[in-house]
Amino acid sequence: MIQTVVKRDGRIVGFNEQKIAAAIRKAMLTTDEGEDTALIEKITDRVAMKGKSQMTVEAIQDMVEDELMKSSRHDVAKTYIKYRSARTIARKAKTRDIFLEIINIKNNDVTRENANMNADTPAGMMMKFASETTKPFVDDYLLSDEVREAVKNNYLHIHDKDYYPTKSMTCLQHPLDKILEHGFQAGHGESRPAKRIETASIIGCISMETVQNEMHGGQSIPAFDFYLAPYVRKSYIEEVKVLEQLMSQDYSQLYEAPIEDYLNLPLAGLSGLERIKQHAINKTVDRVHQAMEAFIHNMNTIHSRGGNQVVFSSINYGTDTSAEGRCIIREILRSTYEGVGNGETAIFPIQIWKKKKGVSYLPTDRNYDLYKYACKVTARRFFPNFVNLDATYNFHEKWDINDPKRYMYEVATMGCRTRVFENRYGEKTSVGRGNISFSTINIVKIAIECMGIKNQEEKEAAFFAKLDNLLEITARQLHERFEFQKTAYAKQFPLLMQGLWVGSENLKPNDTIAPVINQGTLGIGFIGLAECLIALTGKHHGECEKSQELGLKIIGYMRKRILEFCERYQHNYSVLATPAEGLSGRFTKYDKKKFGILPGITDKDYYTNSNHVPVYYHCSALKKAQIEAPYHALATGGHIFYVEIDGDATHNPEAVMKIVDLMDEYNIGYGSVNHTRNRCLDCGYENADKNFETCPKCGSTNVDRLQRITGYLVGTTDRWNKAKLAELNDRVVHD
């Protein structure tokens, strides 16, 4: 008698004879004679009793075919066999069409799903082949029935579904100090601890590049300045020792001499030890600058994932007030300002300035000068973005300006917006932690389904009932994926589980990651709040105070339910203001097909990202801040505030500072500034001219607009999908 069933993915589940009955009934209903209840029960019982205690899905289906062929209903047997065959053919046909689009490098939503990936290269094509064939496998064999239906019917999107079978997690905030101090093994190579700034810089790149291949999301360094600062002093001491050899003198008293700041200053007028010290400082600054140039260059050229995609990298810095830390900050900013290659803007790493009162908030603060410089760099190069450590939800009671490891208690952000800080199972920190996986719900669709209800209270009640059901499904889906992920072995992630993921240093290669995986977060995301509100009230939250109230009620309800899921499933669930790229158009495409063109809702190729005011809506930066700020405290899994400014921002860094001030004033957690930046794709020349059609440097007309897509930059909009290009063309500036 059959008791358990081995699914195609290897999972073992309890036998459910009703599935056999349902399949036979479905086949019967397509024939002239129709349903025969007695025969259905007879065949179902016979298969259940004759089968072994444990059988595969295919073996059970073969038994059903045999029993149908033995019965008098050969018509049903033929229909059943034909249906199974048709499903296989349909899958193959769909795969064939997708493969041909990839082979012929068609510019569509399949090949332009990720603007950071060049799907036209051989390695990129191989990744797309793998991705598009893996997703149907996940749908058929790894998802529960209710989740599969939610995905199929456009209610739910599972991010990085193609990586689902690998059991990999999303992202990590690298505790780089562990690698720099102790070295690491990656692949067939082994790295010794760093001794100088150049080595530290390279190891930082290798760490992110290696772990990128063990995870499906981005990589970040949470305290870039603190981690690299010790190697500034080590390099300075090296320079002093070089002078000792050159001069045949003992300058050991300079090794740990106080240094107020590492500035490259002229030697004229200096003599004795002061001259020696300044010369060593100058040489050190040059080395640090070159190391930072190399870091940026490497992060824009080192490929991961089959040699096709550069590392989706981020670095956080700004709160190290030591002379060495300030040197790291200054030189990474200077290298960013100068640009790479022919002077073009570097795409990666996404840089995030951590702004903090007492550190860089007032002109009297130690790092205020560097904060002003950061705003100047942003005005030219888009980066750094800004995270507000003084936002109420970013506060940590253990943070102390005198603590040399205070970065452990500072929020660090993934460039696109992912935030990991609160922790039910360990220290409240960003370091050594990341997102495990996340999924996004289509709140627009459930709002559209309620549009026909005339009474507003009843309409909202119906919406919240649908939302509640969808949240339940999503929480279960993430829990099911978590249960699958935790069965992975530590040896499957050779660097990540060497101590980079918090707690993993205690794991042996053949241990599962179950003891440590729960340190991460599970994100339940949303997009299209603006369109959702238009469906429910007729106006989005930028146009109407009542719509804003309802918007906060919706996301507040998500937050409330997610806290309940934390208790029920014992995970770090969080609300994520999803950084939708391909998803922005995917949800809209299918809703438009089902519901038609609905003004303000499905009349575009995209849904507005997360809780943002629509990109086409004219309003001031102040009003945008007032509307969007309250959502940041609710979406603690990740959020971002964007402002589009007009003209050449390079001459107006004060405008950037004013926007960052808005973040302080309105309790905004993370934000950035967009502006005009044109780029010649042939020589790399850049400017902010609105009418940039011909490059004044080389005469090329092969020019492009450099812009953010979901939080990161893309070298050319040729790689943007249709939906995001439509959104880009709709963007207006905020006065």
C-alpha positions in Angstrom: 0.0 0.0 0.0 1.3 3.4 -0.9 2.2 5.5 2.1 4.6 8.1 0.9 5.5 9.7 -2.5 8.9 10.8 -3.7 8.4 14.0 -5.7 10.6 14.9 -8.6 12.8 17.2 -6.5 13.5 14.4 -4.0 11.1 15.6 -1.3 9.0 12.9 0.4 5.4 13.7 1.1 2.4 11.8 2.3 0.3 9.9 -0.3 -2.9 11.6 -1.2 -5.3 9.3 -3.3 -7.6 12.3 -4.0 -5.0 13.6 -6.5 -5.3 10.3 -8.5 -9.1 10.6 -8.4 -9.0 14.2 -9.5 -6.7 13.4 -12.5 -9.0 10.5 -13.7 -12.1 12.6 -13.3 -10.6 15.4 -15.3 -9.8 13.0 -18.1 -13.3 11.5 -18.0 -15.0 14.9 -18.2 -13.4 15.5 -21.6 -15.0 12.3 -23.1 -18.4 11.6 -24.5 -19.4 9.1 -21.8 -18.4 11.5 -19.0 -17.7 10.7 -15.4 -17.9 7.2 -13.8 -17.6 7.6 -10.1 -17.5 3.9 -9.4 -14.6 3.3 -11.8 -12.7 6.3 -10.4 -13.0 4.8 -6.9 -12.1 1.3 -8.1 -8.9 2.4 -10.0 -7.9 4.8 -7.2 -8.2 2.0 -4.5 -6.4 -0.5 -6.7 -3.4 1.8 -7.4 -3.2 2.7 -3.7 -3.3 -0.9 -2.6 -1.1 -2.5 -5.3 1.6 0.2 -5.0 4.8 -0.1 -2.9 4.9 1.8 0.4 7.0 4.5 -1.2 6.7 5.4 -4.9 7.7 8.2 -7.3 5.1 10.5 -9.0 5.9 9.0 -12.4 5.5 5.4 -11.2 2.1 6.2 -9.8 1.0 7.9 -13.0 2.2 4.8 -15.0 0.1 2.6 -12.7 -2.9 4.8 -13.4 -2.4 4.5 -17.1 -2.1 0.7 -16.8 -5.4 0.4 -14.8 -7.2 2.7 -17.3 -6.0 0.6 -20.2 -7.3 -2.6 -18.4 -10.7 -1.0 -17.9 -13.5 -0.6 -20.4 -12.8 3.1 -20.7 -10.0 3.1 -23.2 -11.2 6.6 -24.2 -10.3 7.9 -20.8 -6.9 6.2 -20.9 -6.1 7.8 -24.2 -7.2 11.2 -22.9 -5.1 10.7 -19.8 -2.0 9.7 -21.8 -2.6 12.5 -24.3 -2.8 15.1 -21.5 0.5 14.0 -19.9 2.1 14.1 -23.3 0.6 17.5 -24.1 2.0 18.9 -20.9 5.5 17.7 -21.8 5.2 19.0 -25.3 3.9 22.4 -24.1 6.9 22.7 -21.8 9.3 21.9 -24.5 7.7 24.3 -27.0 7.8 27.1 -24.5 11.4 26.4 -23.8 12.2 26.3 -27.5 10.7 29.7 -28.1 12.6 31.2 -25.1 15.8 29.6 -26.3 15.5 31.0 -29.8 14.9 34.5 -28.4 18.1 34.2 -26.3 20.1 32.7 -29.3 18.9 35.5 -31.6 19.7 38.1 -28.9 16.2 39.5 -28.9 15.8 42.7 -26.9 12.9 41.7 -24.7 11.9 41.1 -21.1 13.6 37.7 -20.9 17.0 39.0 -22.1 16.7 42.3 -20.3 15.4 41.0 -17.0 18.6 42.3 -15.2 20.2 45.5 -16.6 23.4 44.6 -14.8 23.8 41.5 -16.9 24.8 41.3 -20.6 22.7 38.4 -21.8 24.1 38.7 -25.3 27.5 37.3 -24.4 28.1 33.5 -24.5 28.3 33.4 -20.7 25.2 35.6 -20.4 23.3 33.3 -22.8 24.3 30.3 -20.8 23.0 31.9 -17.6 19.7 32.7 -19.3 19.4 29.2 -20.7 19.9 27.8 -17.2 17.6 30.4 -15.6 14.7 29.9 -18.0 14.7 26.1 -17.7 15.1 26.1 -13.9 12.1 28.3 -13.2 9.5 25.8 -14.6 11.2 23.1 -12.6 10.7 25.2 -9.4 7.1 25.8 -10.3 6.4 22.1 -10.9 8.4 20.4 -8.2 9.4 22.8 -5.4 6.3 25.0 -4.8 3.2 24.0 -2.9 -0.1 24.0 -4.9 -1.3 27.3 -3.3 1.9 29.1 -3.9 2.1 27.8 -7.5 -1.4 29.1 -8.1 -0.6 32.5 -6.5 2.4 32.8 -8.8 0.6 31.6 -11.9 -2.3 34.1 -11.3 0.0 37.1 -10.8 -0.6 37.6 -7.1 3.0 36.7 -6.0 6.5 36.9 -7.4 9.3 34.8 -6.0 12.6 36.6 -6.4 15.6 34.8 -7.8 13.4 31.7 -8.4 16.0 30.3 -10.7 18.4 30.0 -7.8 15.8 28.3 -5.6 17.2 24.7 -6.2 20.7 25.8 -5.2 19.5 26.6 -1.7 21.6 29.8 -1.8 20.7 32.9 0.2 20.4 36.4 -1.1 23.0 38.8 0.3 25.7 39.5 2.9 27.3 42.4 4.9 30.9 41.1 4.9 32.8 41.2 8.2 35.9 41.9 6.2 38.1 42.3 9.3 38.0 38.5 9.8 39.5 37.8 6.3 42.0 40.7 6.5 43.3 39.5 9.9 43.2 35.7 9.4 43.2 35.1 5.7 41.0 32.6 3.9 40.7 29.8 1.4 38.8 30.1 -1.8 38.8 27.4 -4.4 42.3 26.1 -4.8 44.0 29.2 -3.5 44.8 30.5 0.0 45.3 34.0 1.1 47.5 35.1 4.0 46.4 38.0 6.3 46.9 41.4 4.9 49.9 43.5 5.8 49.5 46.6 3.6 46.7 48.7 2.1 47.1 47.4 -1.4 46.6 43.8 -0.2 43.7 44.8 2.0 42.0 46.4 -1.0 42.4 43.4 -3.2 41.2 41.0 -0.5 38.1 43.1 -0.1 37.4 42.6 -3.9 38.1 38.9 -3.8 35.9 38.4 -0.7 32.9 40.0 -2.5 33.6 38.3 -5.8 33.9 34.9 -4.3 30.8 35.1 -2.1 28.9 36.5 -5.0 29.2 33.1 -6.6 27.9 31.4 -3.5 24.8 33.7 -3.2 22.2 35.0 -5.6 22.1 38.6 -4.4 24.4 41.5 -3.7 27.5 41.8 -1.6 28.4 44.6 0.8 31.1 45.8 3.1 29.4 47.4 6.2 32.3 49.4 7.5 34.8 50.0 4.7 36.6 52.8 6.5 37.0 50.9 9.8 38.2 47.7 8.2 40.9 49.2 6.0 42.1 51.9 8.4 44.7 49.7 10.2 46.4 49.1 6.9 47.0 52.8 6.4 49.1 52.9 9.5 50.9 49.6 8.5 51.7 51.1 5.1 52.9 54.4 6.7 55.3 52.4 8.9 56.6 50.6 5.8 57.4 53.9 4.3 59.2 55.0 7.4 61.2 51.8 7.3 62.1 52.5 3.7 63.5 55.9 4.8 65.4 54.2 7.6 67.2 52.0 5.1 67.8 54.9 2.7 69.1 57.2 5.4 70.8 54.5 7.6 68.9 56.0 10.6 66.6 54.7 13.3 63.1 56.4 12.9 61.2 53.8 15.0 59.9 56.7 17.3 57.8 57.7 14.2 56.0 54.3 13.9 53.2 55.2 16.3 53.6 58.9 16.3 50.4 60.9 16.5 49.0 61.9 13.0 46.1 64.3 12.9 45.3 63.7 9.3 46.9 62.0 6.3 47.3 64.9 3.9 49.7 65.2 1.0 51.6 68.4 1.9 54.8 70.0 0.5 58.0 69.2 2.3 59.4 72.7 1.8 60.3 74.3 5.2 60.3 71.0 7.0 63.4 69.4 8.4 64.5 66.5 10.7 61.9 64.1 11.9 59.0 66.3 10.7 60.3 66.1 7.2 60.7 62.3 7.4 57.3 61.9 8.9 55.6 64.1 6.2 57.4 62.4 3.4 56.2 59.0 4.7 52.6 60.4 5.0 52.8 61.7 1.4 53.9 58.3 0.1 51.2 56.6 2.2 48.5 58.9 0.8 49.6 58.1 -2.7 49.5 54.4 -2.0 46.0 54.6 -0.4 44.8 56.5 -3.4 46.1 53.9 -5.8 44.6 51.2 -3.7 41.2 52.9 -3.8 41.5 53.4 -7.5 42.3 49.7 -7.9 39.4 48.7 -5.7 36.9 50.7 -7.8 38.5 49.5 -11.1 38.4 45.8 -9.9 34.7 46.1 -8.8 33.9 47.3 -12.3 35.9 44.6 -14.2 36.0 41.5 -12.1 33.3 39.2 -13.4 31.3 36.7 -11.3 28.6 34.2 -12.4 30.2 32.6 -15.4 32.3 35.6 -16.4 29.3 37.6 -17.4 28.3 39.9 -14.6 30.3 42.2 -12.4 29.8 41.9 -8.6 26.6 43.7 -7.4 28.7 45.4 -4.7 28.2 48.1 -2.1 30.4 49.7 0.5 29.3 51.7 3.6 31.6 54.3 5.3 31.7 57.7 6.9 31.8 57.2 10.7 35.5 56.4 11.3 37.0 59.6 12.7 40.6 58.3 13.1 43.2 59.8 10.8 43.6 56.5 9.1 39.9 56.0 8.6 39.5 59.5 7.3 42.3 58.8 4.8 40.4 55.8 3.4 37.2 57.9 3.2 38.9 60.8 1.5 40.7 58.7 -1.1 37.8 56.5 -2.0 35.8 59.7 -2.6 38.6 61.3 -4.6 39.0 58.2 -6.8 35.2 58.2 -7.3 35.2 61.8 -8.3 38.0 61.4 -10.8 36.3 58.5 -12.4 37.6 55.3 -14.0 39.1 54.6 -17.4 38.5 57.6 -19.6 37.0 59.5 -16.6 33.6 57.8 -16.8 31.4 57.3 -13.7 32.0 54.0 -12.0 28.9 51.7 -11.9 30.1 49.8 -8.8 30.5 49.6 -5.9 27.4 51.4 -4.8 28.7 53.7 -2.1 26.7 54.6 1.0 27.7 57.5 3.4 26.7 56.8 7.0 25.6 60.2 8.4 25.6 60.5 12.2 25.2 63.3 14.7 28.4 64.0 16.5 30.4 62.6 13.6 29.4 64.5 10.4 26.2 66.3 11.2 27.5 69.8 12.1 30.4 71.9 10.9 32.1 71.3 14.3 31.9 67.5 13.8 35.2 65.7 13.0 34.0 64.3 9.6 31.8 67.2 8.5 34.4 68.2 5.9 34.4 64.7 4.4 30.5 64.8 4.4 30.6 68.0 2.3 33.1 66.3 0.0 30.8 63.3 -0.3 27.9 65.6 -1.4 30.2 67.1 -4.0 31.1 63.7 -5.3 27.4 62.6 -5.4 26.6 65.7 -7.4 29.0 64.5 -10.1 29.0 60.7 -9.8 25.5 59.8 -8.2 27.4 58.1 -5.3 27.6 58.0 -2.4 24.0 57.5 -1.3 23.2 58.4 2.2 21.9 56.3 5.2 20.6 58.2 8.2 21.9 56.6 11.4 19.9 59.0 13.4 16.5 57.8 12.1 14.6 56.4 15.1 14.5 52.9 13.8 18.3 52.9 13.0 19.2 53.7 16.7 21.2 51.3 18.7 21.5 51.7 22.4 25.1 50.2 22.4 26.5 52.8 19.9 29.3 54.8 21.6 31.5 57.3 19.8 34.5 56.1 21.9 34.0 52.4 20.9 36.5 51.5 18.2 34.1 48.8 17.0 31.0 51.0 17.0 30.3 50.0 13.4 28.9 46.8 14.8 25.9 48.9 16.0 25.4 50.9 12.8 22.9 50.1 10.1 24.6 49.2 6.8 22.7 49.1 3.6 22.8 47.1 0.4 23.0 49.6 -2.4 19.6 48.8 -3.9 18.0 49.3 -0.4 18.0 46.0 1.5 18.3 46.6 5.2 19.2 44.0 7.8 19.5 45.2 11.4 16.9 43.8 13.9 17.5 40.2 15.0 15.4 37.9 17.2 18.2 35.3 17.4 21.3 37.2 18.2 23.0 40.6 18.2 21.2 43.5 16.6 23.6 44.3 13.9 24.1 44.3 10.1 27.5 42.7 10.2 27.8 39.1 9.1 24.1 39.0 8.2 21.9 39.3 5.1 18.6 38.5 3.5 17.8 34.8 3.2 15.2 35.2 0.4 12.2 37.5 -0.4 9.0 37.5 -2.4 6.7 40.3 -3.5 3.0 40.5 -3.5 0.9 42.3 -6.1 -1.3 44.7 -4.1 -2.4 46.4 -7.3 -4.2 43.3 -8.5 -6.2 42.7 -5.3 -7.2 46.4 -5.3 -8.4 46.1 -9.0 -10.5 43.1 -8.0 -12.3 45.3 -5.4 -13.0 48.3 -7.7 -16.5 47.1 -8.5 -17.6 47.5 -4.8 -19.3 50.9 -4.5 -19.4 51.3 -0.7 -15.9 52.5 0.3 -15.9 50.7 3.6 -16.9 47.5 2.0 -14.3 47.9 -0.7 -11.5 48.5 1.8 -12.7 45.5 3.9 -12.7 43.3 0.9 -9.2 44.5 0.0 -7.8 43.8 3.4 -9.3 40.3 3.5 -7.6 39.6 0.2 -4.4 41.1 1.4 -4.5 39.0 4.6 -4.9 35.8 2.6 -2.0 36.7 0.3 0.3 37.6 3.2 -0.5 34.2 4.8 0.4 32.4 1.5 3.6 34.5 1.1 4.8 33.9 4.7 4.2 30.1 4.2 6.1 30.2 0.9 9.1 31.9 2.5 9.0 29.4 5.4 8.9 26.5 3.0 11.9 27.9 1.0 13.7 28.4 4.3 13.1 24.8 5.3 14.6 23.8 1.9 17.5 26.2 2.2 18.5 25.1 5.7 19.3 21.5 4.5 22.3 22.8 2.5 25.7 21.8 3.8 28.3 24.3 4.9 30.7 22.9 2.3 28.4 24.2 -0.4 29.4 27.7 0.6 33.1 27.4 1.1 33.9 31.1 1.9 30.5 32.3 3.2 30.4 29.6 5.8 34.1 30.1 6.8 32.9 32.6 9.4 31.5 35.4 7.2 27.9 34.5 7.9 27.5 35.0 11.7 28.0 31.8 13.7 29.2 29.8 10.7 32.8 29.5 12.1 31.5 26.7 14.3 30.2 24.6 11.4 32.1 21.6 9.9 32.0 21.0 6.1 29.3 18.3 6.4 27.2 20.2 8.9 24.0 21.7 7.5 23.6 25.4 7.8 20.4 25.0 9.8 22.0 26.3 13.1 22.9 29.7 11.6 20.6 30.5 8.7 17.9 32.0 10.9 20.2 35.0 11.6 19.1 36.4 8.3 15.8 37.9 7.2 12.9 36.8 5.1 11.4 39.8 3.1 7.8 40.2 2.1 7.8 43.0 -0.5 5.3 45.1 -2.3 5.2 47.4 -5.3 2.6 49.6 -6.9 1.2 51.3 -3.8 0.3 54.4 -5.9 -1.7 52.3 -8.4 -3.2 50.3 -5.6 -4.5 53.5 -4.0 -5.8 54.8 -7.3 -7.8 51.6 -7.7 -9.3 51.9 -4.2 -9.8 55.7 -3.9 -9.3 57.2 -7.4 -6.1 59.1 -6.3 -2.6 58.2 -5.3 -1.0 59.2 -2.0 0.7 62.2 -3.5 -2.6 63.7 -4.6 -4.9 63.0 -1.6 -4.5 63.0 2.2 -7.1 60.2 2.6 -5.2 58.1 0.1 -2.1 58.7 2.1 -3.9 57.6 5.3 -5.0 54.4 3.5 -1.5 53.8 2.1 0.0 53.9 5.6 -2.8 51.7 6.9 -2.1 49.1 4.2 1.7 49.0 4.8 1.1 49.3 8.5 -1.2 46.2 8.3 1.5 44.3 6.5 4.0 45.3 9.2 1.5 44.1 11.9 0.9 40.8 10.3 4.6 40.2 9.6 5.4 40.6 13.3 2.8 37.9 13.9 4.5 35.7 11.4 7.8 36.2 13.3 6.2 34.7 16.3 4.4 31.9 14.5 7.3 30.7 12.3 10.2 32.0 14.5 11.9 33.9 11.6 13.2 37.4 11.1 10.4 38.4 8.7 10.4 42.0 7.5 8.5 44.4 5.1 10.5 45.2 2.0 9.8 48.2 -0.3 10.7 46.0 -3.3 13.4 47.3 -5.7 11.4 45.9 -8.7 13.2 45.8 -12.1 11.8 43.1 -14.3 8.9 42.6 -11.9 7.7 46.2 -12.4 6.6 45.4 -15.9 5.7 41.7 -15.3 2.9 42.4 -12.8 1.5 45.1 -15.1 1.6 43.1 -18.3 -0.5 40.3 -16.9 -2.9 42.6 -15.1 -3.4 44.6 -18.2 -4.2 41.5 -20.2 -6.8 40.4 -17.6 -8.4 43.7 -16.7 -7.7 45.9 -19.8 -6.5 49.5 -19.7 -7.4 51.2 -16.4 -6.5 54.9 -16.2 -3.8 55.6 -13.8 -3.4 51.9 -13.1 -2.6 49.7 -16.1 -2.3 52.4 -18.7 1.5 52.3 -18.4 4.1 49.6 -18.9 5.1 49.6 -15.2 3.8 49.9 -11.7 5.4 52.5 -9.5 8.2 51.1 -7.4 7.3 50.3 -3.8 5.8 53.2 -1.8 7.1 56.0 -4.1 5.1 58.9 -5.4 4.7 58.2 -9.2 7.7 59.3 -11.2 5.4 61.4 -13.5 3.9 63.4 -10.6 5.1 66.9 -10.2 5.9 67.9 -6.6 8.7 69.4 -4.6 11.4 67.4 -2.9 9.9 68.6 0.4 6.5 67.2 -0.4 7.9 63.9 -1.7 9.8 63.6 1.6 6.7 64.3 3.7 4.7 61.7 1.8 7.3 58.9 1.6 9.1 59.3 4.9 6.5 57.5 7.1 6.8 54.3 5.1 10.5 53.9 6.0 9.7 53.1 9.6 7.3 50.4 8.4 9.4 48.9 5.6 12.4 47.9 7.8 13.5 45.2 5.4 14.6 47.9 3.0 13.5 51.3 1.7 14.9 54.3 -0.3 14.0 57.9 -0.9 14.8 59.4 -4.4 14.9 62.9 -5.5 15.4 64.0 -9.2 17.2 67.3 -9.5 17.5 69.4 -12.6 20.6 70.8 -14.4 24.3 70.2 -13.8 24.5 69.1 -10.2 28.3 69.3 -10.2 28.0 73.0 -9.7 25.4 72.6 -7.0 26.5 70.2 -4.2 24.5 72.3 -1.8 21.3 70.9 -3.4 22.5 67.4 -2.4 23.1 68.6 1.2 19.6 70.1 1.4 18.1 66.7 0.4 20.1 64.9 3.0 18.9 67.5 5.5 15.3 66.5 4.6 16.3 63.0 5.5 17.2 64.2 9.0 14.1 66.4 9.4 11.6 63.7 8.3 13.1 60.6 9.8 14.1 59.1 6.4 16.4 56.1 6.6 18.1 55.9 3.2 18.1 58.2 0.2 19.9 59.3 -2.9 19.9 61.9 -5.6 19.3 61.5 -9.4 20.4 64.1 -11.9 21.4 64.4 -15.5 24.7 62.7 -16.5 25.4 62.0 -20.2 28.1 59.7 -21.4 29.8 59.0 -24.7 29.9 55.2 -25.1 33.0 55.5 -27.3 35.4 57.6 -25.3 33.7 57.9 -21.9 33.3 61.7 -22.0 30.5 62.9 -19.6 28.6 66.1 -19.1 25.1 67.3 -18.0 23.9 68.9 -21.2 20.2 68.2 -21.8 20.8 68.3 -25.6 23.8 65.9 -25.6 23.7 64.3 -29.0 27.3 64.6 -30.3 30.4 64.1 -28.1 32.5 67.3 -28.1 35.6 65.2 -27.3 35.6 62.5 -30.1 32.6 63.5 -32.3 30.7 60.3 -31.7 26.9 60.2 -31.7 27.0 56.9 -29.7 25.8 58.6 -26.5 23.7 57.6 -23.6 22.1 58.8 -20.4 23.6 57.4 -17.2 20.8 56.7 -14.8 19.8 54.5 -11.8 17.4 51.7 -12.5 16.4 50.3 -9.0 19.2 51.7 -6.9 22.2 50.9 -9.0 23.6 52.5 -12.2 23.8 50.9 -15.6 26.4 51.8 -18.1 23.9 52.0 -21.0 20.1 52.0 -21.1 20.2 49.6 -24.0 20.1 46.9 -21.3 17.0 48.2 -19.7 13.7 46.3 -20.2 10.7 48.0 -21.7 9.0 48.7 -18.4 11.9 50.5 -16.8 12.6 52.5 -20.0 9.0 53.7 -19.9 9.4 54.7 -16.3 12.7 56.5 -17.1 11.0 58.5 -19.8 8.2 59.5 -17.4 10.5 60.8 -14.7 10.2 64.5 -13.7 12.4 66.6 -11.5 11.4 67.6 -8.0 11.7 71.3 -7.4 
